[in-house]
Amino acid sequence: MVNPYKSSAGNKKDQVSRMFDNIAWRYDFLNHFLSFGIDRRWRKRAIHILSQASPETILDVACGTGDLSIEALKLKPRKIIGVDISEGMLAKGREKLVRKNLENIITLVQGDSEALQFDDQSFDAAMVAFGVRNFEDLNQGLAEMLRVLKPGGLLVVLEFSKPRSSFFKNIFNFYFFRILPFFGSLFSKDASAYRYLPASVNAFPDRINFLDIMRKTGFTDACFEELTMGIACLYYGKKELHTK
Ligand SMILES: C[S@@+](CC[C@H](N)C(=O)[O-])C[C@H]1O[C@@H](n2cnc3c(N)ncnc32)[C@H](O)[C@@H]1O
């Protein structure tokens, strides 16, 4: 298992939550800066996929500072709930909601994706951007999203993946493993966090491997699409309409 702070105590969950608390103040800036703004396009695409479900109630798992929730407002849902383990990230997100006057429709709450505090069959759709890679127990996190979805509900997952073309992969890996950690560390003052990012992407079961895990968890009609030469993928699947 890849943990953020190699020489530090605590399980992955504690370390991940501490890491995001540490970098929350710089998270939004670094996201857009280090991805040259492409992350915005990826979130838009995720919401486009989610629009198939015309959801009224949406759960944004590992919501961080709430960018995906804000993007999902386009779908005119009745309610969006964002849940995240890091209070630091949530605090930044809530500031944004106040500034944009969106607190009546989006609520950000602290919680663990692997033990969600919501009742079974509460949401029409669930989404998670750059979150599943950080879970301590990926199967449990997916099982929890399945549990809280209504029958027929849609899950959309956006996550980094490893590019396949060997030419592009070499260029990308130089950026991802050398340049990004340098600027990430410089701006966030947390060198480990931006070393953890490429290391965790490297260890993540991407593409067909992640689809297999989704299917084994119980999602149906699971498929994926590649984004930007395979730097990221969008995965989606449904909860069966007729559950036993
Ligand atoms: C890379 S950030 C992504 C934030 C946001 N979804 C976005 O698109 O910018 C990953 C987030 O996952 C959260 N996270 C990691 N493990 C979690 C868990 N077990 N339960 C809830 N949130 C978790 C972190 O606190 C962090 O805010």
Ligand as a Chemical Component Dictionary entry (heavy atoms), coordinates in Angstrom:
data_LIG
# 
_chem_comp.id                   LIG 
_chem_comp.type                 NON-POLYMER 
_chem_comp.pdbx_formal_charge   0 
_chem_comp.three_letter_code    LIG 
# 
loop_
_chem_comp_atom.comp_id 
_chem_comp_atom.atom_id 
_chem_comp_atom.alt_atom_id 
_chem_comp_atom.type_symbol 
_chem_comp_atom.charge 
_chem_comp_atom.model_Cartn_x 
_chem_comp_atom.model_Cartn_y 
_chem_comp_atom.model_Cartn_z 
_chem_comp_atom.pdbx_ordinal 
LIG C1  C1  C 0  -7.249  14.629 -4.636 1  
LIG S1  S1  S 1  -8.506  15.142 -3.531 2  
LIG C2  C2  C 0  -9.902  15.297 -4.612 3  
LIG C3  C3  C 0  -10.882 16.341 -4.142 4  
LIG C4  C4  C 0  -12.005 16.656 -5.108 5  
LIG N1  N1  N 0  -12.834 15.513 -5.353 6  
LIG C5  C5  C 0  -11.488 17.223 -6.406 7  
LIG O1  O1  O 0  -11.928 16.774 -7.465 8  
LIG O2  O2  O -1 -10.688 18.155 -6.369 9  
LIG C6  C6  C 0  -8.866  13.628 -2.686 10 
LIG C7  C7  C 0  -9.801  13.811 -1.524 11 
LIG O3  O3  O 0  -10.174 12.523 -1.032 12 
LIG C8  C8  C 0  -10.380 12.642 0.360  13 
LIG N2  N2  N 0  -10.383 11.307 0.958  14 
LIG C9  C9  C 0  -9.396  10.391 0.932  15 
LIG N3  N3  N 0  -9.770  9.289  1.595  16 
LIG C10 C10 C 0  -11.027 9.500  2.040  17 
LIG C11 C11 C 0  -11.952 8.733  2.780  18 
LIG N4  N4  N 0  -11.652 7.509  3.231  19 
LIG N5  N5  N 0  -13.159 9.269  3.045  20 
LIG C12 C12 C 0  -13.472 10.524 2.609  21 
LIG N6  N6  N 0  -12.638 11.296 1.918  22 
LIG C13 C13 C 0  -11.419 10.799 1.628  23 
LIG C14 C14 C 0  -9.240  13.548 0.787  24 
LIG O4  O4  O 0  -9.424  14.108 2.057  25 
LIG C15 C15 C 0  -9.213  14.564 -0.337 26 
LIG O5  O5  O 0  -9.982  15.702 -0.057 27 
# 
loop_
_chem_comp_bond.comp_id 
_chem_comp_bond.atom_id_1 
_chem_comp_bond.atom_id_2 
_chem_comp_bond.value_order 
_chem_comp_bond.pdbx_ordinal 
LIG C1  S1  SING 1  
LIG S1  C2  SING 2  
LIG S1  C6  SING 3  
LIG C2  C3  SING 4  
LIG C3  C4  SING 5  
LIG C4  N1  SING 6  
LIG C4  C5  SING 7  
LIG C5  O1  DOUB 8  
LIG C5  O2  SING 9  
LIG C6  C7  SING 10 
LIG C7  O3  SING 11 
LIG C7  C15 SING 12 
LIG O3  C8  SING 13 
LIG C8  N2  SING 14 
LIG C8  C14 SING 15 
LIG N2  C9  SING 16 
LIG N2  C13 SING 17 
LIG C9  N3  DOUB 18 
LIG N3  C10 SING 19 
LIG C10 C11 SING 20 
LIG C10 C13 DOUB 21 
LIG C11 N4  SING 22 
LIG C11 N5  DOUB 23 
LIG N5  C12 SING 24 
LIG C12 N6  DOUB 25 
LIG N6  C13 SING 26 
LIG C14 O4  SING 27 
LIG C14 C15 SING 28 
LIG C15 O5  SING 29 
# 
